[in-house]
Amino acid sequence: MLALLLSTTLLSGCIFMKGGYSLSGASIPEGAKTFSVAFFPNNAPMVSPSLSTTLVEALKDKFSRQTKLKLVEENGDFAFEGEIVGYSSTTASVSSDNYAVLNRLTITVQVRFTNVVVPENSFNQRFSAYTDYDSTQLLTDIQSDLDQEVVKQLVTDIFQAAAANW
């Protein structure tokens, strides 16, 4: 009885798709074996020095951990390229006496995704994510941590767009 309950629960948590299922929510076509991630240059007017590397490594890590695709240098069955086009810190919340309470760091990337196996799933899309931080903190003091937090959101959105076609 326990085995039946466990297998039913496991299967109901899986996402079924053409060609198989995945516990991570990824819907990778059967013919896809590899992925590649090109360097994303930082072309935003305001630049965070390590942002390009942080983004590229996070994208590689996400696909390595959550799919069976093998990372290759270039021309993967799933190929990602693009650029960082926006990086800004703006006031997100103001107190009753007109002082900033929260600031918002927003990062925007343009992603060109090529799906060699199912070309109609390819896209050229802009992704944007943000996080708020206390206005008493200097961005330069917490920039690395904020960048990682926003990149995590961006990579999740990119992963969903490329690999979760359900």
N, C-alpha and C positions, 0 to 999 in steps of 0.2 A: 504494500500500500504506500509506504514511504517513497519507494522508488518511482511509483507512478505519479505521485504528487510532485516529486522533485523534477521528473522529466517534463511534466505538464507545465510547471512553473518556468523551467528553463526554456522550453520551446515558446511559451507565450512572451518571454522577454526578448526573443530573437526577432529580427526584422527580416522577413522573407522577401526574396527578390528573384528575378530571373537568373538562373544559374547558381543559386545557393542562398545562404543566409549569413548574417553577421551579428555578433553580440555587441559590436561597437557602433552599429548604425551605418556602417560603410556599405555602399552598394557598388562594389567593384565588378566590372564586367569580366567574364571568365577569361577572355583573351589578354587582359592586362596583366603584365608581369613586372613592369618597372615603372619608376617615377624619377623625374629630375626636377631640380629647383635651381634656376639661374640666380645670379647675384641681383638683388633689387637695389639699384642706385638710389641714393637719397637726393631727390630733386626738389624737396620742399624748401620754401623760402627760409624757414628756421630749421636748423639741422641739429640732431642729436648724434654725436659721433659714432656710437656703436649700434645704432638702431638697425641699419641694414643687416649686419651680421646677426643680431638678435632675432630679427624676423626670419631670415633664411634658415637659421639653425632650428628655430621653433617649428617651422613648416616641415623641415626634414624629419625632425623628431616625431611630430604628430603622425605623419604618414608611415614612418618606420614602426612606431608602437601600435598603431591602430589598424593597419592593413598588412597584408602579406606581400605587398609590393616591395621590390628590391630597389634601393637607391642606386642610380647610375649618374655619371657626370653630366650627360646631355642626351637629348632625344629619347626621353622615357615615354612609355605608353601614356602616362599622365605627365605632362610637362608644364611647369609653372615658370613664368617670367613676369616682370613688371617693374614698377618703381614706386618709391614713396613720394607722394605728391603733396601731402599736407602734414604739418606738425605745428600745432598752435596751442597756446595757453590763454584762456579767456576767463573772464569773471563768470561764475556760474550762479552765485547767490550773493545778494546784498543785504546788509542789516538795515534796520529801520532808520539808522542815521547815515545811510548811504556809504558804508564801508564794505568792502568785499569780505565775505565770510568764507566762501568756497571759490576755488579756481577749477577750471576744467582743462585737462590735457586731452586733445583730440589728435588722432593719427589717422591719415587717409592713405590707402594704397590702391594703385591701379594694377589689377592682376589679369594677365592673359594666360588662360588655361587651355591647353590643347589635349583633347582626349583622342588618341590615335585610333582606339578600338571602336568607340562610338562618337564619331565626329560631331554629331548634332548636340552632344552634351558639352562641347567646348564653349568657352565664353571669354569675353573681354569686359570686366566689370570692376567698378570702384567699390571698395569696402572701407568703412569708417567705424572707429570705436573710440570710446573715451573713458576717462576716470576722473573723479573729482578729488581734490585735495585741499587741505586747510590753507587759507590765504596767508597765514602767518609763516608758512614754510616757503623757503626759496626753491624754485623748480630745480636749480642746479644741485641742490643738496639731496633731492629725492628722485631725480630724473631717471636713474637706472632702474629703480624699483617700479616707478610708474610706467616706464617704457615696457618692462616685462609684463606688467599687468594688462596693459592695453594690447600688446602683441598677442597675448594668450587669447583675448577675445577675438582679435582679427583672425588668428589662425583657426580658431573654432569655426568662425563664419566661412572662411575659405574652404576648410575641410568639408563642411556641410554642403556648400555649393557644388564642390567637385565630386564628392564621394557619397553623398546621401541623397540620391535621386529617388526618394520615396515620398 
